[in-house]
Amino acid sequence: LIPTAQQWIASSVAAMINGALPLFAALLAAIMLRKAPGRVQMVGLAIGFVGVALISWRGEGANTQFSGVALMLLASLLEGLSMNIAVPLQQRYGALPVLLRAVGVAALVTLPLAVANAPTEAVQWSSIGSIISLGVLGTGIAYISMATLVGRMGATRGAVAIYLVPVFALILGVQLRDETVTLAGGVGIVLILIGAWA
């Protein structure tokens, strides 16, 4: 969902919406555990989702499209769900067995898309090496660390690590890709961070 969304929206917008992941994790934890959050947490969720609405509704310039925003919101919602599902599984089986099965299922689900969109030209070995190193060293280690963290801390507290993603993505998007952030986007990310902190 995230790579597809980023065909229509800037990386800074995608990262700001992804900053809502802890809010979705907390909301879904409350639903799944059938336990309403406390007053402070409810206020935090409300503030955070106002921030999400600001980022999503106002957009970040001409590159923002509804489809990209909708896909990012769905991705954040599903990541919040997966964190809540991963907690008891990780506690019972460990992070690596859970992730190996999840990645295996994901590979099977996305295989038809890979076949349908296979490149018609020869792929360079340097590109393959880059994808493997990014997948193993970047994403793989990050997923193992995150699954271990949520297993130990719970989905809501474990999602705290995601707070750093929008900050770094905003900085990198502005510095490396010449992306701009509007006032609404800046206010939105601040509200998401305040809401998630609460």
PASEBA-1860 file (N, C-alpha, C; in nm, 3 decimals):
! residues 198
1> LIPTAQQW> 0.082/-0.121/0.000/0.000/0.000/0.000/0.086/0.126/0.000 ~ 0.192/0.124/0.081/0.274/0.245/0.095/0.347/0.280/-0.036 ~ 0.414/0.185/-0.103/0.478/0.223/-0.229/0.378/0.269/-0.335 ~ 0.261/0.207/-0.338/0.159/0.249/-0.434/0.110/0.389/-0.401 ~ 0.087/0.416/-0.271/0.041/0.549/-0.229/0.141/0.656/-0.269 ~ 0.269/0.624/-0.260/0.371/0.724/-0.288/0.389/0.753/-0.436 ~ 0.312/0.687/-0.519/0.307/0.727/-0.659/0.226/0.854/-0.676 ~ 0.139/0.883/-0.579/0.050/0.999/-0.588/0.077/1.107/-0.485
9> IASSVAAM> 0.147/1.074/-0.378/0.171/1.174/-0.274/0.319/1.183/-0.243 ~ 0.360/1.294/-0.188/0.499/1.316/-0.151/0.537/1.228/-0.032 ~ 0.664/1.196/-0.022/0.710/1.112/0.088/0.686/1.177/0.223 ~ 0.693/1.310/0.229/0.668/1.379/0.357/0.523/1.361/0.401 ~ 0.429/1.365/0.306/0.287/1.345/0.339/0.266/1.201/0.384 ~ 0.325/1.106/0.312/0.313/0.965/0.349/0.365/0.943/0.490 ~ 0.478/1.003/0.522/0.537/0.985/0.654/0.452/1.048/0.763 ~ 0.394/1.165/0.733/0.309/1.229/0.834/0.186/1.145/0.861
17> INGALPLF> 0.127/1.088/0.758/0.011/1.002/0.779/0.053/0.875/0.852 ~ 0.170/0.822/0.818/0.221/0.703/0.888/0.245/0.732/1.036 ~ 0.265/0.858/1.070/0.279/0.897/1.211/0.153/0.871/1.293 ~ 0.043/0.846/1.224/-0.083/0.814/1.293/-0.089/0.668/1.337 ~ 0.008/0.588/1.299/0.009/0.446/1.336/-0.012/0.423/1.485 ~ 0.058/0.494/1.575/0.032/0.471/1.717/-0.112/0.500/1.759 ~ -0.176/0.596/1.692/-0.316/0.626/1.722/-0.405/0.508/1.682 ~ -0.380/0.453/1.563/-0.457/0.338/1.519/-0.431/0.217/1.609
25> AALLAAIM> -0.305/0.199/1.649/-0.271/0.086/1.738/-0.346/0.099/1.871 ~ -0.350/0.221/1.926/-0.420/0.242/2.053/-0.571/0.222/2.038 ~ -0.627/0.276/1.931/-0.771/0.262/1.908/-0.809/0.116/1.889 ~ -0.733/0.044/1.809/-0.763/-0.097/1.785/-0.738/-0.182/1.909 ~ -0.638/-0.147/1.990/-0.615/-0.220/2.115/-0.737/-0.205/2.206 ~ -0.792/-0.084/2.213/-0.911/-0.062/2.297/-1.029/-0.144/2.246 ~ -1.045/-0.150/2.114/-1.155/-0.226/2.056/-1.134/-0.376/2.078 ~ -1.014/-0.424/2.051/-0.986/-0.567/2.061/-0.989/-0.617/2.206
33> LRKAPGRV> -0.944/-0.533/2.298/-0.943/-0.571/2.440/-1.075/-0.538/2.509 ~ -1.164/-0.470/2.436/-1.293/-0.427/2.491/-1.275/-0.348/2.620 ~ -1.179/-0.257/2.614/-1.151/-0.172/2.729/-1.131/-0.030/2.678 ~ -1.220/0.058/2.722/-1.212/0.197/2.676/-1.088/0.264/2.734 ~ -1.022/0.347/2.653/-0.907/0.421/2.704/-0.951/0.522/2.810 ~ -0.857/0.566/2.892/-0.885/0.669/2.991/-0.914/0.802/2.924 ~ -0.954/0.901/3.006/-0.989/1.033/2.950/-0.873/1.099/2.877 ~ -0.754/1.093/2.936/-0.639/1.156/2.872/-0.610/1.088/2.738
41> QMVGLAIG> -0.619/0.955/2.734/-0.595/0.883/2.610/-0.702/0.915/2.505 ~ -0.828/0.931/2.550/-0.935/0.967/2.456/-0.909/1.105/2.395 ~ -0.867/1.199/2.480/-0.834/1.333/2.430/-0.717/1.324/2.333 ~ -0.616/1.244/2.369/-0.501/1.226/2.282/-0.540/1.168/2.147 ~ -0.627/1.067/2.148/-0.674/1.009/2.022/-0.748/1.114/1.938 ~ -0.834/1.193/2.003/-0.909/1.295/1.931/-0.816/1.399/1.869 ~ -0.719/1.446/1.947/-0.623/1.545/1.897/-0.544/1.486/1.780 ~ -0.497/1.363/1.798/-0.418/1.299/1.693/-0.495/1.281/1.564
49> FVGVALIS> -0.621/1.240/1.575/-0.699/1.219/1.453/-0.738/1.351/1.387 ~ -0.746/1.460/1.464/-0.764/1.592/1.402/-0.640/1.624/1.318 ~ -0.522/1.590/1.371/-0.399/1.609/1.295/-0.398/1.528/1.166 ~ -0.443/1.403/1.175/-0.452/1.318/1.056/-0.547/1.382/0.954 ~ -0.660/1.431/1.002/-0.757/1.494/0.912/-0.696/1.617/0.845 ~ -0.621/1.697/0.920/-0.557/1.815/0.862/-0.461/1.778/0.751 ~ -0.377/1.680/0.777/-0.279/1.638/0.676/-0.352/1.579/0.556 ~ -0.448/1.494/0.582/-0.518/1.423/0.475/-0.609/1.513/0.394
57> WRGEGANT> -0.679/1.601/0.461/-0.777/1.685/0.392/-0.711/1.798/0.315 ~ -0.621/1.869/0.379/-0.557/1.983/0.316/-0.454/1.942/0.214 ~ -0.383/1.834/0.241/-0.280/1.790/0.149/-0.155/1.874/0.159 ~ -0.059/1.840/0.078/0.069/1.909/0.077/0.102/1.952/-0.066 ~ 0.019/2.033/-0.122/0.047/2.084/-0.256/-0.014/1.998/-0.365 ~ 0.032/2.021/-0.485/-0.029/1.958/-0.603/-0.004/1.809/-0.610 ~ 0.100/1.758/-0.542/0.132/1.616/-0.551/0.037/1.529/-0.470 ~ -0.042/1.588/-0.382/-0.129/1.510/-0.296/-0.258/1.476/-0.368
65> QFSGVALM> -0.291/1.349/-0.369/-0.414/1.303/-0.431/-0.489/1.216/-0.332 ~ -0.619/1.211/-0.346/-0.703/1.137/-0.253/-0.664/0.989/-0.246 ~ -0.636/0.928/-0.359/-0.601/0.784/-0.362/-0.480/0.755/-0.276 ~ -0.377/0.837/-0.288/-0.255/0.817/-0.209/-0.281/0.832/-0.060 ~ -0.358/0.933/-0.024/-0.392/0.955/0.117/-0.473/0.838/0.171 ~ -0.571/0.792/0.093/-0.656/0.680/0.137/-0.573/0.553/0.155 ~ -0.481/0.527/0.063/-0.396/0.408/0.076/-0.305/0.418/0.198 ~ -0.253/0.536/0.227/-0.167/0.553/0.344/-0.246/0.536/0.474
73> LLASLLEG> -0.368/0.589/0.476/-0.452/0.570/0.595/-0.483/0.422/0.616 ~ -0.513/0.352/0.507/-0.540/0.209/0.518/-0.415/0.134/0.565 ~ -0.299/0.171/0.512/-0.174/0.107/0.554/-0.148/0.129/0.702 ~ -0.170/0.251/0.751/-0.149/0.280/0.893/-0.248/0.203/0.980 ~ -0.372/0.195/0.935/-0.472/0.118/1.009/-0.433/-0.030/1.016 ~ -0.392/-0.087/0.904/-0.354/-0.228/0.901/-0.226/-0.254/0.981 ~ -0.132/-0.158/0.981/-0.012/-0.173/1.065/-0.049/-0.172/1.212 ~ -0.144/-0.086/1.250/-0.191/-0.085/1.388/-0.256/-0.217/1.425
81> LSMNIAVP> -0.332/-0.275/1.332/-0.393/-0.405/1.355/-0.287/-0.513/1.368 ~ -0.188/-0.511/1.279/-0.084/-0.614/1.283/-0.004/-0.607/1.412 ~ 0.018/-0.488/1.464/0.089/-0.477/1.592/0.010/-0.543/1.704 ~ -0.120/-0.522/1.704/-0.203/-0.582/1.808/-0.211/-0.734/1.794 ~ -0.207/-0.783/1.671/-0.208/-0.927/1.649/-0.072/-0.987/1.684 ~ 0.036/-0.913/1.655/0.171/-0.964/1.677/0.206/-0.983/1.824 ~ 0.146/-0.904/1.912/0.185/-0.909/2.054/0.171/-1.049/2.112 ~ 0.052/-1.110/2.112/0.043/-1.243/2.173/0.121/-1.350/2.096
89> LQQRYGAL> 0.129/-1.336/1.963/0.204/-1.432/1.885/0.353/-1.424/1.915 ~ 0.405/-1.302/1.924/0.547/-1.284/1.954/0.579/-1.336/2.093 ~ 0.491/-1.310/2.188/0.514/-1.356/2.325/0.515/-1.508/2.333 ~ 0.439/-1.572/2.246/0.430/-1.718/2.250/0.540/-1.786/2.168 ~ 0.569/-1.732/2.047/0.660/-1.800/1.956/0.792/-1.729/1.932 ~ 0.801/-1.601/1.966/0.920/-1.523/1.935/0.899/-1.443/1.807 ~ 0.980/-1.340/1.790/0.964/-1.248/1.676/0.995/-1.314/1.542 ~ 1.107/-1.385/1.533/1.150/-1.438/1.404/1.052/-1.538/1.344
97> PVLLRAVG> 1.001/-1.636/1.418/0.904/-1.728/1.357/0.776/-1.658/1.310 ~ 0.730/-1.560/1.386/0.610/-1.487/1.347/0.634/-1.409/1.218 ~ 0.747/-1.340/1.212/0.777/-1.260/1.093/0.805/-1.345/0.970 ~ 0.870/-1.459/0.986/0.895/-1.547/0.872/0.764/-1.593/0.809 ~ 0.668/-1.626/0.892/0.538/-1.668/0.840/0.464/-1.550/0.776 ~ 0.470/-1.434/0.838/0.403/-1.316/0.783/0.462/-1.277/0.648 ~ 0.594/-1.278/0.638/0.659/-1.243/0.512/0.630/-1.349/0.406 ~ 0.625/-1.475/0.446/0.591/-1.582/0.352/0.453/-1.564/0.293
105> VAALVTLP> 0.356/-1.531/0.378/0.220/-1.507/0.330/0.217/-1.383/0.239 ~ 0.287/-1.279/0.281/0.291/-1.156/0.200/0.353/-1.183/0.063 ~ 0.457/-1.267/0.060/0.520/-1.299/-0.069/0.422/-1.372/-0.161 ~ 0.346/-1.464/-0.105/0.247/-1.536/-0.186/0.137/-1.444/-0.237 ~ 0.093/-1.353/-0.151/-0.015/-1.261/-0.189/0.031/-1.164/-0.298 ~ 0.155/-1.119/-0.290/0.203/-1.020/-0.388/0.268/-1.082/-0.511 ~ 0.287/-1.214/-0.511/0.350/-1.280/-0.626/0.278/-1.252/-0.758 ~ 0.144/-1.259/-0.763/0.077/-1.227/-0.891/0.108/-1.085/-0.940
113> LAVANAPT> 0.119/-0.989/-0.848/0.153/-0.852/-0.889/0.295/-0.846/-0.944 ~ 0.386/-0.920/-0.882/0.524/-0.922/-0.929/0.533/-0.982/-1.068 ~ 0.462/-1.090/-1.090/0.463/-1.155/-1.222/0.401/-1.063/-1.327 ~ 0.290/-1.001/-1.293/0.221/-0.913/-1.388/0.303/-0.790/-1.422 ~ 0.387/-0.746/-1.330/0.466/-0.624/-1.352/0.615/-0.653/-1.367 ~ 0.649/-0.773/-1.408/0.790/-0.809/-1.424/0.854/-0.720/-1.530 ~ 0.978/-0.680/-1.506/1.045/-0.594/-1.604/1.070/-0.669/-1.735 ~ 1.063/-0.595/-1.843/1.085/-0.655/-1.975/1.234/-0.652/-2.013
121> EAVQWSSI> 1.311/-0.569/-1.945/1.454/-0.560/-1.972/1.530/-0.634/-1.863 ~ 1.657/-0.662/-1.888/1.741/-0.731/-1.791/1.760/-0.643/-1.667 ~ 1.753/-0.706/-1.553/1.772/-0.635/-1.427/1.920/-0.640/-1.390 ~ 1.973/-0.527/-1.349/2.114/-0.519/-1.312/2.139/-0.588/-1.178 ~ 2.254/-0.657/-1.165/2.289/-0.723/-1.040/2.303/-0.623/-0.926 ~ 2.347/-0.503/-0.957/2.360/-0.401/-0.852/2.223/-0.366/-0.794 ~ 2.120/-0.365/-0.879/1.984/-0.337/-0.832/1.935/-0.450/-0.743 ~ 1.960/-0.573/-0.783/1.920/-0.688/-0.702/1.992/-0.685/-0.567
129> GSIISLGV> 2.121/-0.657/-0.569/2.197/-0.648/-0.444/2.146/-0.538/-0.352 ~ 2.108/-0.426/-0.411/2.053/-0.315/-0.332/1.922/-0.354/-0.266 ~ 1.835/-0.421/-0.342/1.706/-0.462/-0.288/1.724/-0.563/-0.176 ~ 1.814/-0.659/-0.196/1.838/-0.761/-0.093/1.896/-0.697/0.033 ~ 1.995/-0.610/0.018/2.055/-0.548/0.136/1.955/-0.458/0.208 ~ 1.875/-0.384/0.134/1.774/-0.299/0.196/1.670/-0.385/0.268 ~ 1.628/-0.493/0.201/1.527/-0.581/0.261/1.576/-0.651/0.386 ~ 1.698/-0.703/0.382/1.751/-0.777/0.497/1.801/-0.683/0.605
137> LGTGIAYI> 1.890/-0.592/0.567/1.955/-0.507/0.667/1.866/-0.394/0.716 ~ 1.782/-0.340/0.629/1.695/-0.230/0.669/1.563/-0.280/0.723 ~ 1.481/-0.328/0.634/1.346/-0.369/0.672/1.345/-0.491/0.762 ~ 1.423/-0.592/0.730/1.424/-0.716/0.811/1.460/-0.691/0.955 ~ 1.570/-0.623/0.977/1.613/-0.595/1.115/1.513/-0.503/1.185 ~ 1.458/-0.407/1.112/1.359/-0.317/1.172/1.234/-0.395/1.214 ~ 1.188/-0.487/1.130/1.068/-0.565/1.164/1.093/-0.657/1.284 ~ 1.209/-0.720/1.288/1.241/-0.806/1.403/1.246/-0.722/1.531
145> SMATLVGR> 1.310/-0.608/1.523/1.319/-0.519/1.640/1.180/-0.472/1.684 ~ 1.097/-0.436/1.587/0.963/-0.387/1.619/0.877/-0.498/1.679 ~ 0.882/-0.619/1.621/0.803/-0.730/1.675/0.847/-0.764/1.817 ~ 0.977/-0.759/1.843/1.027/-0.784/1.978/0.980/-0.676/2.073 ~ 0.987/-0.552/2.027/0.945/-0.439/2.110/0.797/-0.448/2.147 ~ 0.710/-0.471/2.048/0.566/-0.476/2.079/0.532/-0.598/2.164 ~ 0.608/-0.706/2.147/0.586/-0.823/2.232/0.618/-0.796/2.377 ~ 0.717/-0.712/2.400/0.758/-0.680/2.538/0.676/-0.566/2.598
153> MGATRGAV> 0.642/-0.468/2.515/0.579/-0.346/2.566/0.430/-0.335/2.537 ~ 0.378/-0.415/2.445/0.240/-0.401/2.400/0.235/-0.315/2.275 ~ 0.126/-0.329/2.203/0.113/-0.260/2.074/0.112/-0.108/2.089 ~ 0.042/-0.058/2.189/0.029/0.087/2.204/0.163/0.151/2.241 ~ 0.231/0.097/2.339/0.361/0.154/2.379/0.470/0.122/2.278 ~ 0.464/0.004/2.219/0.564/-0.033/2.121/0.561/0.053/1.996 ~ 0.444/0.106/1.965/0.429/0.190/1.846/0.499/0.325/1.860 ~ 0.547/0.356/1.980/0.615/0.483/2.004/0.732/0.503/1.908
161> AIYLVPVF> 0.798/0.394/1.868/0.912/0.406/1.777/0.873/0.471/1.646 ~ 0.748/0.460/1.607/0.702/0.516/1.480/0.700/0.669/1.484 ~ 0.700/0.728/1.603/0.697/0.875/1.613/0.814/0.939/1.540 ~ 0.926/0.868/1.529/1.044/0.926/1.466/1.036/0.924/1.314 ~ 0.955/0.836/1.257/0.947/0.823/1.111/0.905/0.953/1.044 ~ 0.795/1.018/1.087/0.757/1.142/1.019/0.863/1.251/1.029 ~ 0.929/1.260/1.142/1.029/1.365/1.161/1.143/1.347/1.061 ~ 1.199/1.225/1.055/1.309/1.200/0.961/1.263/1.209/0.816
169> ALILGVQL> 1.145/1.158/0.786/1.095/1.163/0.649/1.070/1.307/0.604 ~ 1.020/1.390/0.694/1.001/1.531/0.660/1.134/1.598/0.629 ~ 1.232/1.576/0.715/1.364/1.636/0.695/1.425/1.588/0.564 ~ 1.422/1.456/0.542/1.481/1.400/0.420/1.404/1.442/0.295 ~ 1.270/1.447/0.304/1.190/1.488/0.190/1.219/1.631/0.149 ~ 1.233/1.719/0.247/1.262/1.860/0.218/1.406/1.876/0.168 ~ 1.501/1.807/0.233/1.642/1.823/0.198/1.681/1.754/0.066 ~ 1.631/1.632/0.047/1.677/1.553/-0.066/1.583/1.555/-0.187
177> RDETVTLA> 1.455/1.582/-0.163/1.359/1.574/-0.274/1.291/1.708/-0.302 ~ 1.335/1.813/-0.234/1.279/1.947/-0.253/1.128/1.952/-0.233 ~ 1.077/1.871/-0.139/0.935/1.873/-0.108/0.907/1.991/-0.015 ~ 0.783/2.037/-0.019/0.743/2.147/0.068/0.637/2.097/0.166 ~ 0.631/2.162/0.279/0.532/2.128/0.382/0.451/2.254/0.409 ~ 0.320/2.243/0.396/0.234/2.358/0.420/0.212/2.376/0.569 ~ 0.155/2.487/0.606/0.123/2.513/0.746/0.027/2.408/0.801 ~ -0.074/2.369/0.721/-0.169/2.267/0.765/-0.098/2.135/0.793
185> GGVGIVLI> -0.004/2.098/0.707/0.072/1.975/0.727/0.157/1.981/0.852 ~ 0.223/2.096/0.874/0.305/2.112/0.994/0.222/2.107/1.121 ~ 0.108/2.174/1.121/0.018/2.170/1.237/-0.035/2.028/1.256 ~ -0.068/1.962/1.146/-0.120/1.826/1.153/-0.022/1.730/1.218 ~ 0.107/1.737/1.178/0.205/1.645/1.237/0.227/1.676/1.385 ~ 0.224/1.804/1.422/0.236/1.839/1.563/0.119/1.782/1.642 ~ -0.003/1.792/1.589/-0.119/1.737/1.658/-0.111/1.585/1.669 ~ -0.063/1.518/1.564/-0.046/1.372/1.571/0.051/1.336/1.681
193> LIGAWA> 0.163/1.405/1.688/0.264/1.374/1.789/0.212/1.403/1.929 ~ 0.139/1.514/1.948/0.080/1.544/2.079/-0.023/1.438/2.116 ~ -0.107/1.402/2.023/-0.209/1.301/2.048/-0.148/1.166/2.080 ~ -0.046/1.128/2.005/0.018/0.998/2.029/0.090/0.999/2.164 ~ 0.153/1.111/2.200/0.220/1.121/2.330/0.118/1.106/2.444 ~ 0.002/1.170/2.428/-0.101/1.161/2.534/-0.156/1.020/2.544
END
